[in-house]
Amino acid sequence: MKLKIVILFFLVCFKSLGQKQVEVFFDFNKDFPNPTSILEINEWIAKNKNVEITKLLGYCDSIDTKDYNKKLALRRIDNVQVLLDKSGLKFDKNLEKTAFGKDFKQSKVQAENRKVTIFYNEPLVLPVESELTKKIKNSKVGELITLPNIYFFNNSARIVPKSQPTLFDLRCAMEENPKLKIEIQGHICCQTEGDKNNVSTARARAIYNYLLRSKIDRNRMTFKGYGTTRPIHPIPEKTDQEENENRRVEILIVEN
């Protein structure tokens, strides 16, 4: 019988906390996990040394009396706890242990009812702060910050999917710094006659709309296209790198 793992999770910009459960199975009228479950729980333990056990629930099949099954379920809980304790796993100081015997909604497959469910928490994970998020957080009013790795399809405002990490970092910076206000500035390259199709404005608007869809208050941001009026390198550019550096989106820090 395979271990069943249910994962409940939520994502925020700056942290994540995993809450999970694992089921250990037993043979008929036995209070120690069956050989298959022993192998699988040992493999699980090896990969989850830092978890904290919060709850152990014991169950039995529908055979035998209510009292006998409840005692059997409790022995199953105790043996699983010993197994986890010997492996060095940590337990919540308010560890909950409940034996249900056969007083629960049973599966039609009796083998699935002979089990102990282990509930556990994963440690808090704080991902490394991105360079962009760090730069925005430490920025001064009036500072211009280029958004790295923002790409659009040719001569359009459609954002290329590989730009998503940068968009996510910008969104996180806006969420984590509620006083932050920005102007999103679009720039294009290569056009000696200016931005005829107003692509730079459309691209700046695309970033604005992404943040708007992400529930960032519209009063905290504006957008503007500058066409080719603010090139880093003279137009026409001499290399692909110069074109890429002219073709950019920046944010101006208005308030922080």
Secondary structure, DSSP 8 states (H G I E B T S, - for coil): ----EEEE----SS-B--EEEEEEEB-TT-SSB-HHHHHHHHHHHHH-TT-EEEEEEE---SSS-HHHHHHHHHHHHHHHHHHHHHTT-EEEEEEEEEE-TT-S---SSGGGGSEEEEEEE---B-----HHHHHHHT--TT-EEE-TT--B-TTS--B-GGGHHHHHHHHHHHHH-TT-EEEEEE---S-TT--TT-HHHHHHHHHHHHHHHTT--GGGEEEEE-TTSS-SS-SS-SSHHHHHHHS-EEEEEEE-
